[in-house]
Amino acid sequence: MFEKLVKKGANINTEIAVTPEEVITGSKRIINIRTTKSCPQCGGRRFVHSGKCPKCSGKGTIVETKKITISIPKGVKDGSKLRLKGEGACGKNGGVNGDVYIVVRVEAKNQMRYDKLNIYYNIPITPYEAALGEEITIPAFDGNIKLKLPKNTSSGQKFRIAGQGIKKNGKTGDLIVTVSIEFSHDLSDDELELYAKLKNLSKDDVRKNFEYGS
């Protein structure tokens, strides 16, 4: 009589795409995994009443798609691998199930990036917000925060907001905001009229230090 070989189930490898926002806050996601489980009709024995099991065709296992909830940790890096122990294919002859390995891919977004614990935002602002020093709303680690722009804010100007970065292992990074002045591509007649008045009022020469060939 031959002894049945106990064998661990196969591991399953997959990928998941997460947003930079999920990296900042952490999140929970539900994913679908195509895996195997012991045949419910023959209990993995492959035969029923001395004949091949009709449910699994004598394989002892059947394929299933199951939903698994996974936790995306705060500050996860692109290319990180998450392990779900025992969620892979079922083992044979009493062997343990395999594992699921999930490679995390962080989606690239032009307006946001992060480095270690710091978060970097590129935020568009209007010309009047830059000139007048308006208060703007910025999405941050613990919800939206307010940033008061100074008058005559320049495009490309940076603002550091302490303690609003990624929180991990008892440490907290900062939020670094870079603003860029953007104009509407669909100005109304009234807006164009105001710009014309501004042109006539302004005595500023923004190109006074510009030299050709420099």
C-alpha positions in Angstrom: 0.0 0.0 0.0 1.4 3.3 -1.1 1.6 6.2 1.4 -0.2 9.3 0.1 2.2 12.2 -0.5 1.3 15.3 1.5 1.9 18.4 -0.6 1.5 22.1 0.1 -0.9 24.0 -2.2 0.5 26.3 -4.9 1.2 30.0 -4.2 -0.7 32.6 -6.2 0.9 35.8 -7.4 -1.0 38.9 -8.4 -0.8 42.7 -8.5 -2.9 45.5 -7.2 -2.8 49.2 -8.2 -3.3 51.7 -5.4 -3.5 55.5 -5.6 -1.1 57.9 -3.8 -4.1 58.8 -1.6 -4.3 55.2 -0.4 -0.6 55.3 0.3 -1.0 58.3 2.5 -4.0 57.1 4.5 -3.9 53.3 4.2 -7.0 51.5 3.0 -8.9 48.3 2.7 -9.5 46.7 -0.7 -11.5 43.7 -1.8 -9.9 41.6 -4.5 -10.9 38.6 -6.5 -8.6 35.6 -6.3 -8.9 32.6 -8.7 -7.8 29.6 -6.6 -8.7 26.0 -5.8 -10.4 24.3 -2.9 -11.1 20.7 -1.9 -13.9 19.2 -3.9 -17.1 19.3 -1.7 -18.5 16.1 -3.2 -15.6 13.8 -2.8 -13.7 15.7 0.0 -10.5 15.6 -2.0 -10.5 11.8 -2.3 -11.1 12.0 -6.1 -13.4 9.0 -6.2 -17.0 8.5 -5.2 -18.5 5.0 -4.8 -15.4 3.5 -6.5 -15.8 5.7 -9.5 -14.2 9.0 -10.6 -15.9 12.0 -8.9 -18.1 13.7 -11.4 -17.8 17.1 -9.6 -14.0 17.4 -9.9 -13.4 14.8 -12.7 -11.2 12.9 -10.3 -8.8 15.8 -9.5 -9.9 16.2 -5.9 -10.1 20.0 -6.2 -12.3 22.5 -8.0 -11.5 26.0 -9.2 -13.2 28.9 -7.4 -13.1 32.7 -7.4 -13.3 34.2 -4.0 -13.2 37.7 -2.6 -10.5 38.6 -0.1 -10.3 41.8 1.9 -6.7 43.1 2.1 -5.2 46.0 4.1 -3.0 48.5 2.3 -0.6 49.8 4.9 0.2 53.5 5.2 3.4 54.5 3.4 3.5 51.3 1.3 6.2 51.5 -1.4 5.8 50.8 -5.1 6.8 47.2 -5.7 6.2 46.1 -2.1 4.8 42.5 -1.7 2.0 41.6 0.6 1.5 38.0 1.8 -1.8 36.5 2.6 -1.0 33.2 4.4 -3.2 30.2 3.5 -5.2 32.0 0.9 -3.6 30.2 -2.1 -4.5 26.9 -3.7 -5.5 24.1 -1.4 -3.0 21.4 -0.4 -3.1 17.8 -1.4 -3.6 14.8 1.0 -3.9 17.1 4.0 -1.2 19.5 3.0 -1.6 23.2 4.0 -2.9 25.7 1.6 -0.5 27.9 -0.4 -0.2 31.7 0.1 -1.2 34.7 -2.0 1.5 37.2 -2.8 0.3 40.6 -4.0 2.7 43.1 -5.6 1.7 46.7 -4.9 1.9 49.2 -7.8 1.4 52.9 -6.9 -0.3 54.8 -9.6 1.6 57.9 -10.8 -0.2 61.2 -10.4 1.3 64.4 -11.6 -0.2 66.5 -8.8 1.1 64.2 -6.0 4.2 62.3 -5.1 5.8 61.2 -1.8 9.3 60.6 -0.6 9.8 58.7 2.7 7.3 60.4 5.0 6.9 63.7 3.1 4.1 64.3 0.7 4.6 66.7 -2.2 1.6 68.3 -3.9 1.4 70.4 -7.0 -1.6 72.7 -6.6 -3.1 75.0 -9.2 -4.2 78.4 -8.1 -6.0 81.3 -10.0 -4.3 84.6 -10.7 -6.6 86.4 -8.3 -5.7 83.9 -5.5 -2.0 84.6 -6.1 -2.4 88.3 -6.2 -4.8 88.8 -3.3 -3.5 86.1 -1.0 -6.6 83.9 -0.8 -7.1 80.9 1.5 -7.2 77.6 -0.4 -8.2 74.1 0.7 -5.7 71.2 0.4 -6.3 67.5 0.9 -4.0 66.3 3.7 -3.4 63.2 5.9 -6.1 63.9 8.4 -8.6 65.5 6.0 -8.7 68.8 4.3 -6.6 71.7 5.7 -6.5 75.4 4.9 -3.5 77.2 3.5 -3.4 81.0 3.5 -1.5 82.3 0.5 0.4 85.5 1.0 -0.3 88.4 -1.3 1.7 88.3 -4.6 2.3 84.6 -4.5 4.5 83.5 -7.3 4.0 80.4 -9.5 6.4 77.7 -8.3 6.4 79.0 -4.8 6.7 76.3 -2.1 5.0 76.0 1.3 5.8 73.5 4.0 3.1 72.4 6.3 4.6 70.5 9.3 3.1 67.3 10.6 0.7 66.7 7.6 2.8 64.0 5.9 2.7 60.3 6.2 2.4 58.9 9.8 4.4 55.7 10.3 6.3 54.1 13.2 5.6 57.1 15.5 7.0 59.6 13.1 5.2 62.1 10.9 6.4 63.8 7.7 5.5 67.2 6.3 3.3 68.3 3.4 5.2 70.4 0.8 2.9 72.3 -1.5 4.1 73.9 -4.8 1.6 76.3 -6.4 1.3 77.0 -10.0 -0.8 79.9 -11.4 -3.2 78.7 -14.0 -5.6 80.7 -16.3 -9.0 79.7 -17.5 -9.2 78.8 -21.2 -12.8 80.0 -21.3 -12.8 83.6 -20.1 -16.0 85.5 -20.2 -16.3 88.9 -21.8 -16.5 90.6 -18.4 -13.2 88.8 -17.4 -11.5 89.9 -20.5 -12.6 93.4 -19.9 -11.1 93.3 -16.4 -7.8 92.0 -17.8 -7.8 94.9 -20.3 -8.3 97.4 -17.4 -5.5 95.6 -15.4 -3.2 96.0 -18.4 -3.8 99.7 -18.5 -3.3 100.1 -14.8 -0.2 98.0 -14.5 3.3 99.6 -14.6 5.2 96.3 -14.0 7.6 95.1 -16.6 8.0 91.3 -15.9 10.6 91.0 -18.6 12.9 93.9 -17.6 15.7 91.5 -16.6 15.3 89.2 -19.6 18.2 89.1 -22.1 18.3 87.3 -25.3 20.8 84.5 -25.4 21.1 84.2 -21.6 
